[in-house]
Amino acid sequence: MPRSQNKVASHRRRKKVLERAKGYWGGRSKVYTIAKHHVDKALSHAYKHRRAKKRLFRGLWIARINAGARLNGTTYSKLIAGLDKKELSINRKVLADLAANNPQAFAEVVKFATAS
């Protein structure tokens, strides 16, 4: 009895990999075995960097909050400590947006947090 190979599924699987490799240079986009390795590598980098992006944004938010806090005569650490002491929980993303786009509102938050 002849061996069954399921050509349809194999062809679709290869086509999917080569579709994902579009835009890669040279054999990376044309030769299936090479494209498969590079697509797998790209997917692993994408997985890693989706998590790294969260760390990068937190650092950006902290830098923006610190810049805004220093314009209002305090530091990032004193501002966060003051907000914790007053039990006001505003996340860093919102604080950074206030510092960049609405300095008056951010100044009110700083005044509230640093008031004894």
Backbone hydrogen bonds in HBPLUS format (Angstrom, degrees):
<---DONOR---> <-ACCEPTOR-->    atom                        ^
c    i                          cat <-CA-CA->   ^        H-A-AA   ^      H-
h    n   atom  resd res      DA  || num        DHA   H-A  angle D-A-AA Bond
n    s   type  num  typ     dist DA aas  dist angle  dist       angle   num
A0010-SER N   A0006-ASN O   3.27 MM   4  6.54 166.9  2.29 153.9 157.9     1
A0011-HIS N   A0007-LYS O   2.84 MM   4  5.91 162.5  1.87 151.8 156.6     2
A0012-ARG N   A0008-VAL O   3.01 MM   4  6.23 160.9  2.04 148.7 154.0     3
A0013-ARG N   A0009-ALA O   2.93 MM   4  6.11 159.0  1.98 148.9 154.7     4
A0014-ARG N   A0010-SER O   3.01 MM   4  6.25 164.2  2.04 151.8 155.5     5
A0015-LYS N   A0011-HIS O   2.86 MM   4  5.99 158.1  1.91 148.7 155.7     6
A0016-LYS N   A0012-ARG O   2.90 MM   4  6.06 151.3  1.98 147.3 154.1     7
A0017-VAL N   A0013-ARG O   3.22 MM   4  6.52 155.6  2.28 145.6 151.0     8
A0018-LEU N   A0014-ARG O   2.98 MM   4  6.26 167.6  2.00 155.1 158.4     9
A0019-GLU N   A0015-LYS O   2.85 MM   4  5.98 143.6  1.98 141.9 152.4    10
A0020-ARG N   A0016-LYS O   3.08 MM   4  6.33 151.9  2.17 142.3 148.9    11
A0021-ALA N   A0017-VAL O   3.07 MM   4  6.33 132.5  2.30 139.6 152.9    12
A0022-LYS N   A0019-GLU O   3.34 MM   3  5.46 165.6  2.36 106.0 108.6    13
A0024-TYR N   A0021-ALA O   3.06 MM   3  5.68 162.1  2.09 139.6 141.4    14
A0028-ARG N   A0025-TRP O   3.27 MM   3  5.74 144.2  2.41 137.6 134.4    15
A0029-SER N   A0026-GLY O   3.14 MM   3  6.08 166.1  2.16 123.3 126.6    16
A0030-LYS N   A0027-GLY O   3.13 MM   3  4.85 145.7  2.25  94.3 104.6    17
A0031-VAL N   A0027-GLY O   2.93 MM   4  5.17 167.4  1.94 135.7 140.0    18
A0035-ALA N   A0031-VAL O   2.81 MM   4  5.89 168.8  1.82 164.7 168.6    19
A0036-LYS N   A0032-TYR O   2.81 MM   4  5.93 155.5  1.87 155.1 161.1    20
A0038-HIS N   A0034-ILE O   3.15 MM   4  6.47 162.6  2.18 153.9 158.7    21
A0039-VAL N   A0035-ALA O   2.80 MM   4  5.94 155.4  1.86 155.1 161.9    22
A0040-ASP N   A0036-LYS O   3.01 MM   4  6.13 161.3  2.05 145.9 151.1    23
A0041-LYS N   A0037-HIS O   2.99 MM   4  6.19 156.6  2.04 144.0 150.7    24
A0042-ALA N   A0038-HIS O   2.90 MM   4  6.03 156.0  1.95 141.2 148.0    25
A0043-LEU N   A0039-VAL O   2.90 MM   4  6.12 155.1  1.96 149.5 156.0    26
A0044-SER N   A0040-ASP O   3.01 MM   4  6.27 150.4  2.10 144.7 152.6    27
A0045-HIS N   A0041-LYS O   2.97 MM   4  6.28 155.0  2.04 148.8 155.6    28
A0046-ALA N   A0042-ALA O   2.90 MM   4  6.12 155.3  1.96 146.6 153.8    29
A0047-TYR N   A0043-LEU O   3.02 MM   4  6.23 154.5  2.09 143.7 149.6    30
A0048-LYS N   A0044-SER O   3.05 MM   4  6.29 164.6  2.07 147.9 151.6    31
A0049-HIS N   A0045-HIS O   2.83 MM   4  5.96 165.6  1.85 155.3 159.5    32
A0050-ARG N   A0046-ALA O   3.00 MM   4  6.08 135.2  2.21 141.4 150.9    33
A0051-ARG N   A0048-LYS O   3.14 MM   3  5.57 134.1  2.36 103.9 115.2    34
A0052-ALA N   A0048-LYS O   3.06 MM   4  6.39 150.2  2.16 140.2 149.5    35
A0053-LYS N   A0049-HIS O   2.92 MM   4  5.83 147.4  2.03 137.3 144.0    36
A0055-ARG N   A0052-ALA O   3.05 MM   3  5.22 119.5  2.43  99.2 113.9    37
A0056-LEU N   A0052-ALA O   2.96 MM   4  6.31 156.3  2.01 152.9 160.2    38
A0057-PHE N   A0053-LYS O   2.95 MM   4  6.16 161.2  1.99 151.5 155.6    39
A0058-ARG N   A0054-LYS O   3.14 MM   4  6.30 155.0  2.20 140.5 147.1    40
A0059-GLY N   A0055-ARG O   3.13 MM   4  6.41 156.9  2.19 147.0 152.4    41
A0060-LEU N   A0056-LEU O   3.02 MM   4  6.34 152.5  2.10 146.3 154.1    42
A0061-TRP N   A0057-PHE O   2.86 MM   4  6.12 162.6  1.89 155.7 159.7    43
A0062-ILE N   A0058-ARG O   2.99 MM   4  6.21 159.3  2.03 148.4 153.8    44
A0063-ALA N   A0059-GLY O   3.03 MM   4  6.24 155.7  2.09 145.2 151.5    45
A0064-ARG N   A0060-LEU O   2.99 MM   4  6.30 158.2  2.04 151.7 157.3    46
A0065-ILE N   A0061-TRP O   2.89 MM   4  6.13 160.3  1.93 152.9 158.5    47
A0066-ASN N   A0062-ILE O   2.91 MM   4  6.03 161.8  1.94 149.0 154.1    48
A0067-ALA N   A0063-ALA O   2.97 MM   4  6.17 156.2  2.03 145.0 151.3    49
A0068-GLY N   A0064-ARG O   2.98 MM   4  6.21 163.8  2.01 148.9 153.1    50
A0069-ALA N   A0065-ILE O   2.77 MM   4  5.94 154.7  1.83 150.1 158.2    51
A0070-ARG N   A0066-ASN O   2.91 MM   4  6.06 158.4  1.95 148.7 153.8    52
A0071-LEU N   A0067-ALA O   3.14 MM   4  6.40 143.1  2.28 140.5 150.1    53
A0072-ASN N   A0069-ALA O   2.94 MM   3  5.07 135.3  2.15  98.1 111.5    54
A0074-THR N   A0069-ALA O   3.03 MM   5  5.31 164.2  2.05 135.7 136.3    55
A0073-GLY N   A0070-ARG O   3.23 MM   3  4.98 163.9  2.25 101.8 102.4    56
A0079-LEU N   A0075-THR O   2.96 MM   4  6.12 154.6  2.02 149.0 156.6    57
A0080-ILE N   A0076-TYR O   2.93 MM   4  6.18 166.7  1.95 159.6 162.0    58
A0081-ALA N   A0077-SER O   2.95 MM   4  6.04 159.4  1.99 144.0 150.4    59
A0082-GLY N   A0078-LYS O   2.87 MM   4  5.98 152.7  1.94 141.0 148.7    60
A0083-LEU N   A0079-LEU O   2.91 MM   4  6.19 154.3  1.98 148.6 155.6    61
A0084-ASP N   A0080-ILE O   2.93 MM   4  6.17 153.5  2.00 147.0 154.3    62
A0085-LYS N   A0081-ALA O   2.91 MM   4  6.12 154.4  1.98 145.8 153.1    63
A0086-LYS N   A0082-GLY O   2.99 MM   4  6.19 153.4  2.06 145.9 152.5    64
A0088-LEU N   A0083-LEU O   2.94 MM   5  5.23 166.6  1.95 158.1 158.6    65
A0087-GLU N   A0084-ASP O   3.05 MM   3  4.83 150.0  2.14  95.9 105.0    66
A0095-LEU N   A0091-ASN O   3.06 MM   4  6.36 165.8  2.08 154.3 158.9    67
A0096-ALA N   A0092-ARG O   2.87 MM   4  5.93 159.7  1.91 146.0 151.2    68
A0097-ASP N   A0093-LYS O   3.08 MM   4  6.28 152.2  2.16 140.4 148.0    69
A0098-LEU N   A0094-VAL O   2.89 MM   4  6.18 157.7  1.94 152.5 158.5    70
A0099-ALA N   A0095-LEU O   2.88 MM   4  6.13 160.3  1.92 149.5 155.1    71
A0100-ALA N   A0096-ALA O   3.00 MM   4  6.18 151.1  2.09 145.0 152.1    72
A0101-ASN N   A0097-ASP O   2.85 MM   4  5.81 166.8  1.86 153.1 157.4    73
A0102-ASN N   A0098-LEU O   2.84 MM   4  4.78 149.5  1.93 128.5 135.6    74
A0106-PHE N   A0102-ASN O   3.11 MM   4  6.39 161.1  2.14 154.7 160.7    75
A0107-ALA N   A0103-PRO O   2.83 MM   4  5.98 150.4  1.92 142.8 150.8    76
A0108-GLU N   A0104-GLN O   3.07 MM   4  6.42 147.2  2.18 144.1 152.5    77
A0109-VAL N   A0105-ALA O   3.05 MM   4  6.41 152.8  2.13 146.5 153.6    78
A0110-VAL N   A0106-PHE O   2.91 MM   4  6.21 160.2  1.95 152.7 158.0    79
A0111-LYS N   A0107-ALA O   2.86 MM   4  6.05 158.3  1.90 145.4 151.8    80
A0112-PHE N   A0108-GLU O   2.91 MM   4  6.11 156.9  1.96 146.2 152.3    81
A0113-ALA N   A0109-VAL O   2.91 MM   4  6.10 157.7  1.96 149.4 155.6    82
A0114-THR N   A0110-VAL O   2.93 MM   4  6.02 153.8  2.00 152.1 158.2    83
A0115-ALA N   A0111-LYS O   3.07 MM   4  5.95 124.8  2.39 137.8 148.7    84
